């Protein structure tokens, strides 16, 4: 790997993970909000999980982004509910309630030293960004989270699939990242951009197709903080 001038990060399971209680609480909220008491809480949670996996796979295959509200409607459909009876305002109302729950059971940092590492990159003149596919949790909510943690000041920019209309590994997502990164540096080469993420297809292969340096992260075998220290920071 040559000199790195810009580092791009995936978000989920690269920098953060869900609160252990959040998904169960969200399913319970969905069950109550849409009057789904006829279904066991475990059934509603399983439908959420099935929808999340299905849509994530679809987005990776097509390179597009299925909207959160469409995911809610799919959940209802899988539970046998006639979605024609659902008013669009109800979907926005539920999202607002879900967002409040998200901050009540906020995600957890995968690494205790992430803030220090991001600040150290910034101090060395290495710019950074977030490049994340979204599903049930939209970019607008994640931006609020980044601001609450103070991470928004450490990232030069954030790109989310529900805002761009494209999902990794589609080239459109990575090209947008490259264009924004290039505006921060003179004559930036794609090989001087390093993308880090936990998904071999979406993060590594997607980035490498455009000549971007990419590495698969894993909290056990290939931890992000170790990679950054070895290749960029050399902190003790």
C-alpha positions as CSV (number, residue, x, y, z in Angstrom):
1,X,0.0,0.0,0.0
2,X,1.3,3.5,-0.9
3,X,0.7,6.7,0.9
4,X,-2.8,7.1,2.2
5,X,-4.3,10.6,2.1
6,X,-8.0,9.8,2.6
7,X,-9.7,7.0,4.6
8,X,-13.3,6.0,3.9
9,X,-15.2,4.0,6.5
10,X,-18.2,1.8,6.4
11,X,-20.3,2.3,9.6
12,X,-22.3,-0.7,10.8
13,X,-20.0,-3.4,12.2
14,X,-17.0,-1.4,11.1
15,X,-17.3,1.5,13.6
16,X,-20.5,0.8,15.5
17,X,-23.0,-2.0,16.4
18,X,-26.6,-2.0,17.4
19,X,-27.6,-1.8,21.1
20,X,-28.4,-5.3,22.2
21,X,-32.0,-4.3,23.1
22,X,-32.8,-2.0,20.2
23,X,-34.1,-4.4,17.6
24,X,-36.4,-6.2,20.1
25,X,-37.7,-2.9,21.4
26,X,-38.3,-1.7,17.8
27,X,-40.3,-4.8,16.9
28,X,-42.4,-4.4,20.0
29,X,-43.1,-0.8,19.1
30,X,-44.1,-1.8,15.5
31,X,-46.4,-4.5,16.9
32,X,-48.1,-2.1,19.2
33,X,-48.2,0.9,16.7
34,X,-49.8,-1.2,13.9
35,X,-52.1,-3.2,16.3
36,X,-50.4,-6.5,15.5
37,X,-51.2,-8.1,18.9
38,X,-52.4,-11.2,17.1
39,X,-48.8,-12.0,16.3
40,X,-46.2,-13.1,18.9
41,X,-43.5,-10.5,19.6
42,X,-40.9,-13.1,18.3
43,X,-42.8,-13.4,15.0
44,X,-42.7,-9.6,14.4
45,X,-39.0,-9.5,15.3
46,X,-38.3,-12.4,12.9
47,X,-40.1,-10.6,10.1
48,X,-38.1,-7.5,10.7
49,X,-34.9,-9.6,10.6
50,X,-36.0,-11.4,7.4
51,X,-36.8,-8.1,5.7
52,X,-33.6,-6.5,6.7
53,X,-31.5,-9.3,5.3
54,X,-33.6,-9.6,2.1
55,X,-33.5,-5.8,1.3
56,X,-29.8,-5.6,2.1
57,X,-29.1,-8.4,-0.4
58,X,-31.4,-6.8,-3.0
59,X,-29.6,-3.5,-2.6
60,X,-26.2,-5.1,-3.0
61,X,-27.3,-6.9,-6.1
62,X,-29.1,-4.0,-7.9
63,X,-27.0,-1.2,-6.5
64,X,-30.1,0.7,-5.7
65,X,-31.8,1.6,-2.4
66,X,-35.1,0.4,-1.1
67,X,-36.8,3.0,1.0
68,X,-37.3,2.5,4.7
69,X,-41.1,2.9,4.4
70,X,-41.2,0.2,1.7
71,X,-39.4,-2.1,4.2
72,X,-42.2,-1.3,6.7
73,X,-44.8,-2.2,4.2
74,X,-43.0,-5.4,3.3
75,X,-43.0,-6.4,7.0
76,X,-46.7,-5.7,7.2
77,X,-47.3,-7.7,4.0
78,X,-45.3,-10.7,5.4
79,X,-47.6,-10.6,8.4
80,X,-50.7,-10.8,6.2
81,X,-51.7,-7.1,6.5
82,X,-53.4,-5.4,3.6
83,X,-50.9,-2.6,3.0
84,X,-53.5,-0.5,1.0
85,X,-55.0,0.4,4.3
86,X,-51.8,2.0,5.6
87,X,-51.6,5.8,5.2
88,X,-48.2,7.3,4.3
89,X,-48.4,9.6,7.3
90,X,-48.4,6.5,9.6
91,X,-45.1,5.4,8.2
92,X,-43.5,8.7,9.0
93,X,-45.1,8.7,12.4
94,X,-43.7,5.3,13.2
95,X,-40.2,6.3,11.9
96,X,-40.2,9.3,14.3
97,X,-41.1,7.0,17.2
98,X,-38.5,4.5,16.0
99,X,-35.9,7.2,15.8
100,X,-36.6,8.2,19.4
101,X,-36.2,4.6,20.5
102,X,-32.9,4.4,18.5
103,X,-31.4,7.2,20.6
104,X,-32.8,5.7,23.8
105,X,-31.0,2.5,22.9
106,X,-28.1,4.1,21.1
107,X,-25.6,2.1,19.1
108,X,-22.3,1.1,20.7
109,X,-18.8,1.8,19.6
110,X,-17.0,-1.3,18.3
111,X,-13.7,0.2,19.6
112,X,-13.1,2.3,22.6
113,X,-10.4,4.4,20.9
114,X,-12.3,5.3,17.7
115,X,-12.7,9.0,18.6
116,X,-9.0,9.3,19.3
117,X,-8.0,7.5,16.1
118,X,-10.3,9.7,14.0
119,X,-8.8,12.8,15.6
120,X,-5.3,11.5,15.0
121,X,-6.0,11.0,11.3
122,X,-7.3,14.6,11.1
123,X,-4.3,16.0,12.9
124,X,-2.0,14.2,10.3
125,X,-3.9,15.8,7.4
126,X,-5.6,12.5,6.5
127,X,-9.2,13.2,5.6
128,X,-12.0,10.8,6.3
129,X,-15.6,10.0,5.4
130,X,-18.5,7.6,6.2
131,X,-19.9,5.5,3.3
132,X,-22.8,3.5,4.5
133,X,-25.7,1.5,3.1
134,X,-28.9,2.1,5.1
135,X,-32.1,0.2,5.7
136,X,-34.4,0.6,8.6
137,X,-32.3,3.5,9.9
138,X,-31.9,6.4,7.5
139,X,-29.0,8.8,6.9
140,X,-30.9,11.7,8.6
141,X,-30.9,9.7,11.9
142,X,-27.3,8.6,11.6
143,X,-26.2,12.2,10.9
144,X,-27.9,13.2,14.2
145,X,-26.0,10.4,16.0
146,X,-22.7,11.5,14.5
147,X,-23.4,15.1,15.7
148,X,-24.4,13.9,19.2
149,X,-21.1,12.0,19.5
150,X,-19.0,14.8,17.9
151,X,-17.9,12.5,15.1
152,X,-19.4,14.8,12.5
153,X,-16.5,17.2,13.1
154,X,-14.0,14.4,12.4
155,X,-15.5,13.3,9.1
156,X,-15.1,15.5,6.1
157,X,-18.4,14.2,4.7
158,X,-21.0,11.4,5.1
159,X,-22.7,9.5,2.3
160,X,-25.7,7.3,2.9
161,X,-27.5,5.1,0.4
162,X,-31.0,6.4,1.1
163,X,-29.7,9.9,0.3
164,X,-27.7,9.0,-2.8
165,X,-30.2,6.5,-4.2
166,X,-27.3,4.0,-4.7
167,X,-26.0,1.2,-2.5
168,X,-22.5,-0.3,-2.2
169,X,-21.0,-2.1,-4.2
170,X,-22.4,0.1,-7.0
171,X,-19.8,2.3,-8.6
172,X,-22.0,5.3,-8.1
173,X,-21.5,5.2,-4.4
174,X,-17.8,4.9,-4.6
175,X,-17.5,7.5,-7.4
176,X,-19.4,10.0,-5.3
177,X,-17.0,9.3,-2.5
178,X,-14.0,9.8,-4.8
179,X,-15.3,13.0,-6.2
180,X,-15.8,14.5,-2.7
181,X,-12.4,13.2,-1.5
182,X,-10.7,14.7,-4.6
183,X,-12.1,18.1,-3.7
184,X,-10.2,18.0,-0.4
185,X,-6.8,17.1,-1.9
186,X,-4.7,18.1,-5.0
187,X,-4.2,15.4,-7.6
188,X,-5.6,12.7,-5.3
189,X,-5.2,9.1,-6.8
190,X,-7.7,6.4,-6.1
191,X,-4.9,4.2,-4.7
192,X,-4.3,7.0,-2.1
193,X,-7.9,6.4,-0.8
194,X,-8.4,3.5,1.6
195,X,-11.8,2.1,2.2
196,X,-12.4,0.0,5.3
197,X,-15.5,-2.2,5.9
198,X,-16.8,-5.5,7.1
199,X,-18.5,-6.7,3.9
200,X,-16.3,-8.4,1.3
201,X,-18.7,-7.7,-1.6
202,X,-20.1,-4.3,-0.7
203,X,-16.9,-2.8,0.8
204,X,-13.8,-4.5,-0.6
205,X,-14.8,-5.7,-4.0
206,X,-16.9,-2.6,-4.7
207,X,-14.0,-0.3,-3.8
208,X,-11.3,-2.3,-5.6
209,X,-13.3,-2.2,-8.9
210,X,-12.5,1.5,-9.0
211,X,-8.9,1.1,-8.0
212,X,-9.5,2.1,-4.4
213,X,-7.3,0.5,-1.8
214,X,-9.7,-1.6,0.4
215,X,-9.4,-3.9,3.5
216,X,-11.9,-6.2,5.1
217,X,-12.3,-5.4,8.8
218,X,-13.1,-7.9,11.6
219,X,-13.2,-7.0,15.2
220,X,-11.5,-10.4,16.1
221,X,-9.1,-11.2,13.3
222,X,-8.6,-7.8,11.5
223,X,-9.5,-5.0,13.9
224,X,-9.9,-1.6,12.5
225,X,-7.9,0.2,15.2
226,X,-4.9,-2.2,14.6
227,X,-5.1,-1.6,10.9
228,X,-5.1,2.2,11.3
229,X,-2.2,2.1,13.7
230,X,-0.1,-0.1,11.5
231,X,-0.7,1.7,8.2
232,X,-1.5,5.3,9.0
233,X,-0.9,6.4,12.5
234,X,1.9,4.3,14.1
235,X,0.6,5.4,17.5
236,X,2.1,3.8,20.6
